[in-house]
Amino acid sequence: MFHLIEQQIRDALATFIGARYGADVSVVVEQPKQASFGEYALPVAFSLARRLKRAPRAIAEEIVAWIPAVEGVGKLEVAGNGYINIRLNRGAYGRALLEGRGGQAPQEAAGKVIVEHTNINPNKAAHIGHLRNAVLGDTFVRMQRAAGRRVEVQNYIDNTGVQVADVVVGFHYLENKSPEDVKALIQQPKFDYYCWDLYARVSQYYAENPRALEWRRGTLHAIERGEGVLAEIGHLVSDAIVECHLDTMWRLGIAYDVLPRESEILHLQFWAKAFDQLKERGAIYYAEEGKNRGCWVMAASHFRETSGEDEDSADDAKVIVRSNGTVTYVGKDIAYQLWKFGLLGLDFHYKPLRTYPDGHRVWVAADEPCGEAAPEFGHGSEVYNVIDSRQSYLQDVVVAGLRALGYPEQAQKSIHFSYEMVALSPRTCAILGIPLTEEDRRRPYVEVSGRKGLGVKADDLIDKLIEKAKEEVDSRHPDRPEEERLRVATGIAIGALRYFLLKFTRNTVIAFDLQEALSFEGETGPYVQYAAVRARNILRKLEERGETLPDFHAVLDKESMERQLQAEDFWQLLLAASKSGAALSAALAAGEPSHVARYAFQLAQAFNSFYHDYPILAEQDAGKRTFLLWLAVYFQQQLEWTLERVLGIPVPEYM
């Protein structure tokens, strides 16, 4: 509601200024420095003053005197040298919230948003860095959907890359395992853990035996061609690991719509068609000499701003196809990006991969029809690629490829949703049993490395969080059934993890600290969850007394709302609870899920103050008690909407 009125003020003011002054200005709505100044502040008179060559205050007074009324606005006041402060009609605002106006589901916007996230190499178990990617991507999807956008969630599977090849090398050359042996291992628990250790062993073997890198090259060729024993093992490994990753992410409530695979980008000629387009339109050229001799490269002028240097310097060119004919990652990603926008003229075949417990189905790319009709995938109007900041250069090259091919609009709408790495606090390493050197213990954080086998597997971290949360739940509710306590602890653990990964801005390096994440105090998931549980408990206690909620619509008319909301504390509490739309809008505009996380924390703080200051069920004044009960219900709705729908954080039964 707060956000809706803000938009109505913008629209009304822009229309009035255009009609009266013939000016087209951007109307900025600010929050006043003090609550006593009102709910909104408009500095528009200052920008008009420069155009009209008049004093800002005189313009502001004119606007206040002549602008038509805006629904929900009680009063406009001129302040200082020309600010316009706006006060809402409190009774009308409260009644509108009670009636659900401004809180209904938004109308779906045109076009489809594609968000690609997670993208874990299917060669080993997921680790905590992958969790930040997936949680950020999933929350951004939830934000877009809450704002009325149609969103398709993609998880790209690089099943023909170096990482998969290295695990195949380990199985075939180091362990002498056949495809049948690998199939048997897949049936055992924690196949992704087995591959984690094997991948680290292979990396160490390369370091000690550099000539073994020939095994990798040969394996890569075999996997890309899809032929022979090596390709068969690669197929088995990647498919099995993908299933493990889906299991891990579902523990956090993360699901996907479609899993495009790199193997189909090659086998279905996606790359071949993109390659032809790149050559035909001069986006790449064949290097006849120099260090890139025999390669197809993209000139630096396409993707890098230069400072007086030779724009076509071969030293700065990006290799798209190597001299041995293999395409680089970025080349395949250009083809993939073209497909996302529906620009390639080709499509995958699809087959259903699994149905999640909530009934949602995820599809996976295939190279031949499966006989079952799939939804239409791709054809996005905006594409967000959730990839860590270390890949910024390659993402720039992908966008440059679109621009060089003559697709400037799609290049503009290809957004790299970047983020910084996740490390571990030394204290968390100790809890998880990760050995540390004395130097590590002195550092603020410890970096993880999958190639070195150093780090915490995602499932191990989730398990440890659940274990610690359950210890707290057991101590508080020892008489509750075991299964119930485990369910509650799991909800707390998931909330703790998701909130910790979301509360920092994307450009912040995170040092994950298990104890801090699970704390019931401070800016944490459990703190916010606790507020939502408390709100539910008020209604539960009411029910235990044999009472039911009053008919708010009948009792709290506009005059009653106005009377109750004259109390400044109540008004500020209601305002805080009603700003979810504004918080969501600001988060989407900035591309920062952390804004919604911060709003959830502030909402929890406001509710906890309300909970402590007003013993609702003990209130003797019937009118005030009804208002307090409604405010508690409204807080509960806003907390649960923000947590469950937008942040993906469950609200436990109790804490």
C-alpha positions as CSV (number, residue, x, y, z in Angstrom):
1,M,0.0,0.0,0.0
2,F,2.8,2.4,0.9
3,H,4.5,1.7,-2.4
4,L,1.2,2.0,-4.3
5,I,0.4,5.5,-2.9
6,E,4.0,6.5,-3.6
7,Q,3.5,5.6,-7.3
8,Q,0.2,7.4,-7.4
9,I,1.9,10.5,-6.0
10,R,4.6,10.3,-8.7
11,D,2.1,9.9,-11.5
12,A,-0.2,12.7,-10.3
13,L,2.7,15.1,-9.8
14,A,4.2,14.3,-13.2
15,T,0.8,14.9,-14.9
16,F,0.2,18.1,-13.1
17,I,3.7,19.5,-13.8
18,G,3.4,18.6,-17.5
19,A,0.0,20.3,-17.8
20,R,0.8,23.4,-15.8
21,Y,4.4,24.0,-16.6
22,G,5.0,22.1,-19.8
23,A,7.9,20.3,-18.2
24,D,8.8,16.6,-18.2
25,V,10.7,16.0,-15.0
26,S,11.6,12.9,-13.1
27,V,9.6,12.9,-9.8
28,V,11.7,11.7,-6.9
29,V,10.0,10.6,-3.7
30,E,12.2,10.6,-0.6
31,Q,11.7,9.6,3.0
32,P,11.7,12.6,5.3
33,K,14.6,12.9,7.7
34,Q,12.2,12.8,10.7
35,A,8.9,10.9,11.0
36,S,7.3,14.1,12.3
37,F,7.7,15.7,8.8
38,G,5.3,13.2,7.3
39,E,5.5,10.0,5.2
40,Y,7.0,11.3,1.9
41,A,9.2,14.3,0.9
42,L,9.3,15.8,-2.7
43,P,12.2,17.9,-3.8
44,V,10.7,18.4,-7.3
45,A,10.4,22.2,-6.9
46,F,14.2,22.6,-6.8
47,S,14.6,20.9,-10.2
48,L,11.7,23.0,-11.6
49,A,13.2,26.2,-10.2
50,R,16.2,25.9,-12.6
51,R,13.9,25.6,-15.6
52,L,11.3,28.1,-14.6
53,K,13.8,30.6,-13.1
54,R,11.6,31.0,-10.1
55,A,12.1,30.4,-6.3
56,P,11.6,26.8,-5.3
57,R,9.4,27.7,-2.4
58,A,7.0,29.7,-4.6
59,I,6.7,26.7,-7.0
60,A,6.1,24.3,-4.1
61,E,3.4,26.6,-2.7
62,E,1.7,26.7,-6.1
63,I,1.8,22.9,-6.5
64,V,0.4,22.4,-3.0
65,A,-2.4,24.8,-3.8
66,W,-3.5,23.5,-7.2
67,I,-2.6,19.8,-7.6
68,P,-5.7,17.6,-7.6
69,A,-6.3,15.3,-4.6
70,V,-4.5,12.0,-4.5
71,E,-6.4,9.1,-2.9
72,G,-5.0,8.3,0.5
73,V,-3.2,11.6,0.9
74,G,-4.3,13.7,3.8
75,K,-2.2,16.8,3.6
76,L,0.6,18.5,1.6
77,E,2.9,21.0,3.3
78,V,5.6,23.2,2.1
79,A,8.8,23.0,4.2
80,G,12.1,24.9,4.2
81,N,13.1,26.5,0.9
82,G,10.8,24.3,-1.2
83,Y,10.4,20.8,-0.1
84,I,6.8,19.3,-0.2
85,N,6.1,17.0,2.7
86,I,3.1,14.7,2.4
87,R,1.0,13.2,5.2
88,L,-1.2,10.3,4.6
89,N,-4.8,10.0,5.7
90,R,-4.2,7.5,8.6
91,G,-7.7,6.2,8.9
92,A,-8.1,5.7,5.2
93,Y,-4.7,4.0,5.0
94,G,-5.4,1.6,7.8
95,R,-8.8,0.7,6.4
96,A,-7.3,0.2,2.9
97,L,-4.8,-2.3,4.4
98,L,-7.6,-4.1,6.2
99,E,-9.6,-4.4,3.0
100,G,-6.6,-5.8,1.2
101,R,-6.2,-2.8,-1.2
102,G,-2.7,-2.5,-2.5
103,G,-1.8,-5.9,-1.2
104,Q,-3.3,-8.0,-4.0
105,A,-1.1,-10.0,-6.3
106,P,0.3,-7.7,-9.0
107,Q,-0.7,-8.2,-12.6
108,E,1.7,-10.2,-14.6
109,A,4.1,-8.1,-16.7
110,A,4.7,-8.8,-20.3
111,G,7.7,-10.9,-21.4
112,K,9.6,-13.7,-19.7
113,V,12.5,-13.3,-17.3
114,I,15.1,-16.1,-17.5
115,V,17.3,-16.6,-14.5
116,E,20.1,-19.1,-14.8
117,H,21.7,-20.1,-11.5
118,T,23.5,-22.8,-9.6
119,N,25.5,-24.1,-12.6
120,I,27.7,-26.5,-10.6
121,N,30.1,-28.6,-12.5
122,P,28.6,-32.1,-12.4
123,N,31.8,-33.8,-11.1
124,K,31.6,-33.7,-7.3
125,A,29.5,-32.6,-4.3
126,A,28.2,-29.0,-4.0
127,H,30.1,-26.8,-1.6
128,I,29.2,-23.6,0.3
129,G,30.2,-21.3,-2.6
130,H,27.6,-23.0,-4.8
131,L,25.0,-22.4,-2.1
132,R,25.5,-18.7,-2.3
133,N,24.9,-18.8,-6.0
134,A,21.8,-20.9,-5.7
135,V,20.3,-19.0,-2.8
136,L,20.9,-15.6,-4.5
137,G,19.4,-16.9,-7.7
138,D,16.4,-18.6,-6.1
139,T,15.7,-15.5,-4.0
140,F,15.9,-13.2,-7.1
141,V,13.5,-15.5,-8.9
142,R,11.1,-15.3,-5.9
143,M,11.4,-11.5,-5.9
144,Q,10.6,-11.3,-9.6
145,R,7.6,-13.6,-9.2
146,A,6.4,-11.6,-6.2
147,A,6.5,-8.5,-8.5
148,G,4.3,-10.2,-11.1
149,R,7.0,-11.3,-13.6
150,R,6.9,-14.6,-15.4
151,V,10.2,-16.3,-14.6
152,E,11.9,-19.4,-16.0
153,V,14.6,-20.9,-13.9
154,Q,17.5,-22.6,-15.7
155,N,20.4,-24.6,-14.3
156,Y,23.1,-25.0,-17.0
157,I,24.9,-28.4,-16.8
158,D,28.4,-28.3,-18.2
159,N,28.7,-32.0,-18.7
160,T,31.4,-31.9,-21.3
161,G,33.9,-29.7,-19.5
162,V,37.4,-30.2,-18.0
163,Q,36.1,-30.9,-14.5
164,V,34.0,-33.9,-15.6
165,A,36.9,-35.1,-17.8
166,D,39.2,-35.1,-14.7
167,V,36.9,-37.4,-12.8
168,V,36.6,-39.7,-15.8
169,V,40.4,-39.7,-15.9
170,G,40.4,-40.7,-12.2
171,F,38.0,-43.6,-12.8
172,H,39.5,-44.9,-16.0
173,Y,43.3,-44.3,-15.6
174,L,43.9,-44.2,-11.8
175,E,41.3,-46.7,-10.6
176,N,40.9,-48.8,-13.8
177,K,37.1,-48.8,-13.4
178,S,34.7,-49.8,-16.2
179,P,31.3,-48.2,-16.9
180,E,29.8,-51.1,-15.0
181,D,32.0,-50.4,-12.0
182,V,30.9,-46.8,-12.0
183,K,27.3,-47.8,-12.2
184,A,27.7,-49.9,-9.1
185,L,29.3,-47.0,-7.3
186,I,26.4,-44.7,-8.2
187,Q,24.1,-47.0,-6.4
188,Q,26.0,-46.5,-3.2
189,P,25.3,-43.5,-0.9
190,K,27.2,-40.3,-1.4
191,F,28.6,-40.9,-4.9
192,D,29.1,-37.1,-5.1
193,Y,31.4,-37.3,-2.0
194,Y,33.4,-40.1,-3.7
195,C,33.9,-38.0,-6.8
196,W,34.9,-35.0,-4.6
197,D,37.9,-37.0,-3.2
198,L,38.7,-38.5,-6.6
199,Y,38.8,-35.1,-8.3
200,A,41.3,-33.8,-5.7
201,R,43.4,-36.9,-6.2
202,V,43.5,-36.4,-10.0
203,S,44.5,-32.7,-9.5
204,Q,47.3,-33.8,-7.2
205,Y,48.4,-36.5,-9.7
206,Y,48.6,-33.9,-12.5
207,A,50.8,-31.7,-10.3
208,E,53.2,-34.6,-9.8
209,N,52.9,-36.1,-13.3
210,P,52.3,-33.2,-15.8
211,R,52.4,-35.7,-18.8
212,A,49.2,-37.1,-17.5
213,L,47.5,-34.0,-18.8
214,E,47.4,-35.8,-22.1
215,W,44.8,-38.1,-20.5
216,R,42.6,-35.0,-19.9
217,R,42.9,-33.8,-23.5
218,G,42.0,-37.2,-24.9
219,T,39.1,-37.6,-22.5
220,L,37.8,-34.2,-23.4
221,H,37.8,-35.0,-27.1
222,A,36.0,-38.3,-26.4
223,I,33.3,-36.7,-24.2
224,E,32.7,-33.9,-26.8
225,R,32.3,-36.5,-29.5
226,G,30.1,-38.7,-27.3
227,E,32.0,-41.8,-28.3
228,G,33.6,-44.7,-26.5
229,V,34.1,-45.9,-22.9
230,L,35.4,-42.5,-21.7
231,A,32.3,-40.7,-23.0
232,E,30.1,-43.4,-21.4
233,I,31.7,-42.9,-18.0
234,G,31.4,-39.1,-18.4
235,H,27.7,-39.5,-19.1
236,L,27.2,-41.7,-16.1
237,V,29.1,-39.4,-13.7
238,S,27.5,-36.1,-14.8
239,D,24.0,-37.5,-14.7
240,A,24.4,-39.0,-11.3
241,I,26.0,-35.9,-9.8
242,V,23.2,-33.7,-11.2
243,E,20.7,-35.8,-9.3
244,C,22.8,-35.3,-6.1
245,H,22.9,-31.6,-6.7
246,L,19.1,-31.4,-7.2
247,D,18.7,-33.3,-3.9
248,T,21.0,-30.9,-2.1
249,M,19.3,-27.8,-3.4
250,W,15.8,-29.1,-2.7
251,R,16.8,-29.2,1.0
252,L,16.9,-25.4,0.7
253,G,13.6,-25.2,-1.2
254,I,15.3,-24.5,-4.5
255,A,13.9,-26.0,-7.7
256,Y,14.4,-25.5,-11.4
257,D,12.3,-25.5,-14.6
258,V,14.8,-26.8,-17.1
259,L,18.4,-28.0,-17.2
260,P,20.0,-27.2,-20.5
261,R,23.1,-29.3,-21.1
262,E,26.4,-28.5,-22.9
263,S,26.4,-31.9,-24.6
264,E,23.2,-31.0,-26.5
265,I,24.6,-27.6,-27.4
266,L,27.3,-29.5,-29.3
267,H,25.3,-32.5,-30.6
268,L,22.2,-30.5,-31.8
269,Q,24.5,-28.1,-33.6
270,F,23.8,-25.0,-31.5
271,W,27.4,-24.1,-31.5
272,A,27.8,-24.9,-35.2
273,K,25.0,-22.5,-36.1
274,A,26.3,-19.8,-33.7
275,F,29.8,-20.3,-35.1
276,D,28.6,-19.7,-38.7
277,Q,26.8,-16.5,-37.6
278,L,29.9,-15.2,-35.8
279,K,32.0,-15.8,-38.9
280,E,29.5,-14.4,-41.3
281,R,29.0,-11.2,-39.4
282,G,32.6,-10.6,-38.7
283,A,32.3,-11.0,-34.9
284,I,35.3,-13.3,-35.0
285,Y,38.3,-13.9,-37.3
286,Y,40.8,-16.6,-38.0
287,A,44.3,-15.8,-36.6
288,E,47.0,-16.5,-39.3
289,E,49.9,-15.7,-37.0
290,G,51.0,-14.9,-33.5
291,K,50.2,-16.7,-30.3
292,N,46.7,-17.3,-31.4
293,R,47.7,-18.8,-34.8
294,G,45.1,-21.3,-36.0
295,C,42.4,-20.1,-33.6
296,W,39.2,-18.3,-34.2
297,V,39.2,-15.2,-32.0
298,M,37.1,-12.2,-31.1
299,A,38.9,-8.8,-31.4
300,A,39.3,-6.9,-28.1
301,S,37.5,-3.9,-29.7
302,H,34.2,-5.9,-29.3
303,F,34.4,-6.3,-25.5
304,R,37.0,-4.1,-24.0
305,E,37.3,-0.4,-23.8
306,T,40.8,0.6,-24.8
307,S,43.0,3.5,-24.0
308,G,44.7,4.5,-27.2
309,E,46.0,1.0,-27.7
310,D,45.6,-1.0,-30.9
311,E,42.0,-2.2,-30.6
312,D,42.6,-5.3,-32.7
313,S,45.7,-6.3,-30.7
314,A,46.1,-10.1,-30.9
315,D,47.3,-10.1,-27.4
316,D,44.0,-8.8,-26.2
317,A,41.8,-11.0,-28.5
318,K,39.7,-13.7,-26.9
319,V,40.0,-17.2,-28.3
320,I,36.6,-18.6,-29.2
321,V,37.8,-21.8,-31.0
322,R,41.2,-23.3,-30.2
323,S,43.6,-24.3,-32.9
324,N,42.8,-28.0,-32.3
325,G,39.1,-27.3,-33.2
326,T,37.6,-27.4,-29.7
327,V,35.4,-24.6,-28.7
328,T,36.0,-22.7,-25.5
329,Y,33.5,-22.2,-22.7
330,V,32.7,-18.7,-23.8
331,G,32.0,-19.8,-27.4
332,K,29.4,-22.3,-26.2
333,D,28.0,-19.8,-23.8
334,I,27.4,-17.3,-26.7
335,A,25.4,-20.1,-28.4
336,Y,23.5,-20.7,-25.2
337,Q,22.7,-17.0,-24.7
338,L,21.4,-16.8,-28.3
339,W,19.1,-19.7,-27.5
340,K,17.8,-18.1,-24.3
341,F,16.6,-15.1,-26.3
342,G,15.1,-17.2,-29.1
343,L,17.7,-15.9,-31.6
344,L,19.3,-19.2,-32.7
345,G,16.4,-20.8,-34.6
346,L,17.1,-24.1,-32.9
347,D,15.8,-25.8,-29.8
348,F,16.6,-28.7,-27.5
349,H,14.5,-31.8,-27.2
350,Y,13.4,-32.3,-23.6
351,K,12.5,-35.1,-21.2
352,P,11.1,-34.9,-17.7
353,L,13.9,-35.5,-15.1
354,R,12.0,-35.5,-11.8
355,T,8.9,-34.3,-10.1
356,Y,9.5,-32.4,-6.8
357,P,7.5,-33.2,-3.7
358,D,5.4,-30.1,-4.3
359,G,4.4,-31.4,-7.7
360,H,6.6,-29.1,-9.8
361,R,8.4,-30.9,-12.7
362,V,11.9,-30.2,-13.9
363,W,12.9,-31.0,-17.5
364,V,16.3,-31.7,-18.9
365,A,17.7,-31.1,-22.4
366,A,17.9,-34.2,-24.6
367,D,19.2,-34.8,-28.1
368,E,16.2,-36.7,-29.3
369,P,12.4,-36.5,-28.6
370,C,11.1,-38.4,-25.6
371,G,7.5,-38.6,-26.8
372,E,6.1,-36.2,-24.1
373,A,5.3,-32.6,-24.8
374,A,7.3,-30.1,-22.8
375,P,6.6,-26.4,-22.0
376,E,8.1,-23.8,-24.2
377,F,11.5,-22.9,-22.8
378,G,13.8,-20.0,-23.8
379,H,12.5,-16.9,-25.7
380,G,13.3,-14.6,-22.8
381,S,12.9,-10.9,-22.8
382,E,15.5,-10.4,-20.1
383,V,18.3,-12.9,-19.1
384,Y,20.1,-12.9,-15.7
385,N,23.2,-15.1,-15.4
386,V,24.0,-15.7,-11.7
387,I,27.8,-16.3,-11.9
388,D,30.5,-15.2,-9.5
389,S,32.5,-12.0,-10.1
390,R,35.6,-13.9,-11.2
391,Q,33.7,-14.6,-14.5
392,S,32.9,-11.0,-15.2
393,Y,35.4,-10.9,-18.1
394,L,33.9,-13.9,-19.8
395,Q,30.4,-12.6,-19.3
396,D,31.5,-9.4,-21.0
397,V,32.7,-11.4,-24.0
398,V,29.3,-13.2,-24.2
399,V,27.5,-9.8,-24.2
400,A,30.0,-8.5,-26.8
401,G,29.2,-11.5,-29.0
402,L,25.5,-10.6,-29.0
403,R,26.3,-7.0,-29.8
404,A,28.8,-8.0,-32.6
405,L,26.1,-10.3,-34.1
406,G,23.7,-7.3,-34.4
407,Y,21.6,-7.9,-31.3
408,P,22.1,-4.7,-29.2
409,E,18.8,-4.9,-27.4
410,Q,19.4,-8.4,-26.2
411,A,23.0,-7.5,-25.3
412,Q,21.6,-4.7,-23.1
413,K,19.2,-7.2,-21.4
414,S,21.9,-9.8,-20.7
415,I,22.7,-9.1,-17.1
416,H,25.6,-10.6,-15.2
417,F,24.1,-11.1,-11.7
418,S,27.5,-11.3,-10.0
419,Y,28.6,-12.0,-6.4
420,E,31.7,-12.5,-4.4
421,M,33.1,-15.7,-3.0
422,V,32.1,-17.4,0.3
423,A,34.8,-18.4,2.7
424,L,34.6,-19.9,6.2
425,S,35.4,-18.4,9.6
426,P,38.2,-20.2,11.4
427,R,35.7,-21.0,14.2
428,T,33.4,-22.7,11.7
429,C,36.3,-24.7,10.2
430,A,37.0,-26.0,13.7
431,I,33.4,-27.0,14.3
432,L,33.3,-28.8,10.9
433,G,36.6,-30.6,11.6
434,I,38.6,-28.9,8.8
435,P,42.3,-28.9,9.8
436,L,43.9,-25.4,10.0
437,T,47.4,-24.1,10.1
438,E,48.4,-21.5,12.7
439,E,48.3,-18.9,9.9
440,D,44.8,-20.0,9.0
441,R,43.6,-19.5,12.5
442,R,44.9,-15.9,12.5
443,R,43.0,-15.0,9.3
444,P,39.5,-13.5,9.2
445,Y,38.4,-16.2,6.8
446,V,39.6,-19.4,5.2
447,E,39.1,-19.9,1.4
448,V,37.8,-23.1,0.0
449,S,39.1,-25.0,-3.0
450,G,37.3,-27.9,-4.6
451,R,40.3,-28.8,-6.7
452,K,42.4,-29.1,-3.6
453,G,39.6,-30.9,-1.8
454,L,39.6,-28.1,0.9
455,G,36.2,-26.9,2.0
456,V,32.9,-27.9,3.4
457,K,30.4,-29.9,1.3
458,A,27.0,-28.3,1.2
459,D,25.2,-31.3,2.7
460,D,27.7,-31.5,5.5
461,L,27.1,-27.9,6.4
462,I,23.3,-28.3,6.3
463,D,23.5,-31.4,8.4
464,K,25.7,-29.6,11.0
465,L,23.3,-26.6,11.1
466,I,20.4,-29.0,11.7
467,E,22.3,-30.8,14.4
468,K,23.1,-27.5,16.2
469,A,19.6,-26.2,15.8
470,K,18.1,-29.4,17.1
471,E,20.2,-29.2,20.3
472,E,18.6,-25.8,20.9
473,V,15.1,-27.1,20.1
474,D,15.6,-30.2,22.3
475,S,16.6,-28.0,25.2
476,R,13.5,-25.8,24.9
477,H,10.9,-28.4,24.0
478,P,12.1,-31.8,25.3
479,D,8.5,-33.1,25.6
480,R,7.7,-32.6,21.9
481,P,7.8,-35.7,19.5
482,E,11.3,-36.4,18.0
483,E,10.0,-36.1,14.4
484,E,8.4,-32.8,15.1
485,R,11.6,-31.4,16.8
486,L,13.7,-32.5,13.8
487,R,11.2,-30.8,11.4
488,V,11.4,-27.6,13.5
489,A,15.2,-27.7,13.7
490,T,15.5,-28.2,9.9
491,G,13.3,-25.1,9.3
492,I,15.5,-23.1,11.7
493,A,18.7,-24.4,10.0
494,I,17.5,-23.6,6.5
495,G,16.4,-20.1,7.6
496,A,19.7,-19.5,9.3
497,L,21.7,-20.5,6.2
498,R,19.6,-18.7,3.6
499,Y,19.4,-15.5,5.7
500,F,23.2,-15.4,6.3
501,L,23.9,-15.8,2.6
502,L,21.3,-13.1,1.7
503,K,22.0,-10.4,4.3
504,F,25.2,-9.2,2.7
505,T,25.3,-7.2,-0.5
506,R,26.5,-9.3,-3.5
507,N,29.8,-7.5,-3.8
508,T,30.8,-8.6,-0.2
509,V,33.1,-11.5,0.5
510,I,31.3,-13.6,3.1
511,A,33.0,-15.5,5.9
512,F,30.3,-17.9,6.9
513,D,30.1,-18.4,10.6
514,L,27.9,-21.2,11.8
515,Q,27.3,-19.9,15.3
516,E,26.5,-16.4,14.2
517,A,24.1,-17.7,11.6
518,L,22.2,-19.8,14.2
519,S,22.0,-17.1,16.8
520,F,18.5,-16.1,18.0
521,E,19.8,-12.6,18.6
522,G,20.9,-9.9,16.1
523,E,20.5,-9.8,12.3
524,T,19.9,-13.5,11.7
525,G,17.4,-15.8,10.2
526,P,16.3,-17.3,13.5
527,Y,15.6,-13.9,14.9
528,V,13.3,-13.0,12.1
529,Q,11.7,-16.5,12.2
530,Y,11.1,-16.0,16.0
531,A,9.1,-12.9,15.3
532,A,6.9,-14.7,12.9
533,V,6.4,-17.5,15.4
534,R,5.5,-15.0,18.1
535,A,2.9,-13.5,15.9
536,R,1.3,-16.9,15.4
537,N,1.5,-17.6,19.1
538,I,-0.8,-14.6,19.9
539,L,-3.5,-16.1,17.8
540,R,-2.8,-19.6,19.2
541,K,-3.2,-18.3,22.8
542,L,-6.4,-16.6,21.7
543,E,-7.8,-19.9,20.5
544,E,-6.7,-21.7,23.7
545,R,-8.8,-19.2,25.6
546,G,-11.8,-20.3,23.5
547,E,-12.0,-16.9,21.7
548,T,-12.1,-16.1,18.0
549,L,-10.8,-13.1,16.2
550,P,-13.3,-10.3,16.0
551,D,-14.9,-9.2,12.7
552,F,-12.3,-6.6,11.9
553,H,-14.2,-5.3,8.9
554,A,-17.3,-4.6,11.0
555,V,-15.5,-3.0,14.0
556,L,-12.5,-1.1,12.5
557,D,-14.2,1.4,10.2
558,K,-12.4,4.4,8.9
559,E,-13.2,6.5,12.0
560,S,-12.0,3.8,14.4
561,M,-8.8,3.4,12.4
562,E,-8.2,7.1,12.5
563,R,-8.8,7.2,16.3
564,Q,-6.4,4.4,17.0
565,L,-3.7,5.6,14.5
566,Q,-3.5,9.0,16.1
567,A,-1.2,7.3,18.5
568,E,2.2,7.8,16.8
569,D,3.6,4.5,18.0
570,F,0.7,2.6,16.3
571,W,1.1,4.6,13.1
572,Q,4.8,4.1,12.8
573,L,4.3,0.3,13.5
574,L,1.7,0.1,10.8
575,L,3.9,2.0,8.3
576,A,6.8,-0.3,9.0
577,A,4.7,-3.4,8.4
578,S,3.2,-2.0,5.2
579,K,6.4,-1.3,3.3
580,S,7.0,-4.8,2.0
581,G,6.2,-3.6,-1.6
582,A,8.5,-0.6,-1.3
583,A,11.3,-2.9,0.0
584,L,10.7,-5.4,-2.9
585,S,10.7,-2.6,-5.5
586,A,14.0,-1.1,-4.1
587,A,15.6,-4.6,-4.1
588,L,14.6,-5.3,-7.7
589,A,15.8,-1.9,-8.8
590,A,19.2,-2.4,-7.2
591,G,19.4,-6.1,-8.0
592,E,20.1,-6.6,-4.3
593,P,18.2,-9.4,-2.4
594,S,19.9,-8.1,0.7
595,H,17.5,-5.2,0.8
596,V,14.6,-7.6,1.4
597,A,16.6,-9.4,4.0
598,R,17.2,-6.1,5.8
599,Y,13.6,-5.2,5.6
600,A,12.6,-8.6,7.1
601,F,15.0,-7.9,10.0
602,Q,13.5,-4.4,10.5
603,L,10.0,-5.8,10.4
604,A,10.9,-8.3,13.0
605,Q,12.4,-5.6,15.2
606,A,9.3,-3.5,14.9
607,F,7.0,-6.5,15.7
608,N,9.2,-7.5,18.7
609,S,8.9,-3.9,20.1
610,F,5.1,-4.1,19.6
611,Y,5.0,-7.5,21.3
612,H,6.9,-6.3,24.3
613,D,5.1,-2.9,24.7
614,Y,1.5,-4.0,24.3
615,P,0.1,-7.0,26.1
616,I,-2.6,-7.5,23.5
617,L,-4.7,-10.2,25.1
618,A,-4.7,-8.4,28.5
619,E,-6.0,-5.2,27.0
620,Q,-9.2,-4.1,28.7
621,D,-10.4,-1.5,26.2
622,A,-12.4,-3.5,23.6
623,G,-11.8,-1.1,20.7
624,K,-8.1,-0.9,21.3
625,R,-7.8,-4.7,21.8
626,T,-9.5,-5.3,18.5
627,F,-7.1,-2.9,16.8
628,L,-4.1,-4.5,18.5
629,L,-5.2,-8.0,17.4
630,W,-5.6,-6.8,13.8
631,L,-2.2,-5.2,13.9
632,A,-0.7,-8.5,15.1
633,V,-2.5,-10.4,12.3
634,Y,-1.2,-7.9,9.8
635,F,2.4,-8.2,11.1
636,Q,2.1,-12.0,10.9
637,Q,0.9,-11.8,7.2
638,Q,3.7,-9.4,6.3
639,L,6.4,-11.4,8.1
640,E,5.3,-14.7,6.5
641,W,5.0,-13.2,3.0
642,T,8.4,-11.7,3.2
643,L,10.0,-14.8,4.7
644,E,8.3,-17.7,2.9
645,R,7.4,-16.2,-0.5
646,V,10.3,-13.8,-1.1
647,L,13.3,-15.0,0.9
648,G,12.4,-18.7,0.8
649,I,12.8,-19.0,4.6
650,P,10.3,-21.3,6.3
651,V,8.4,-20.3,9.5
652,P,8.7,-23.1,12.0
653,E,5.8,-24.3,14.2
654,Y,7.6,-23.1,17.3
655,M,11.1,-22.1,18.4
